[in-house]
Amino acid sequence: MVLKQGMEMALVGTAIGIVLAFLLFRGLRTVLYGVQSTDLATLSVASMLLLVVAFAASYIPAWRATQVDPVIALREE
């Protein structure tokens, strides 16, 4: 559940970011050196990198939560 929610947020954020990058490409032209703002390879690599980081950030807490005995977690106050 934690992993699913984390990845859903990351995918929505990535999709919004890609759409905004295409919409604001004229303003991005001054910031990017040697790369076009509509370069699909650059956008896809950056998006995949962000999704991998989001997966790791969601997976580690989810894995730790599975290591706790539910009875002990519910019993403690």
Secondary structure, 3 states (H helix, E strand, C coil): CHHHHHHHHHHHHHHHHHHHHHHCHHHHCCCCCCCCCCCHHHHHHHHHHHHHHHHHHHHHHHHHHHCCCHHHHHHCC
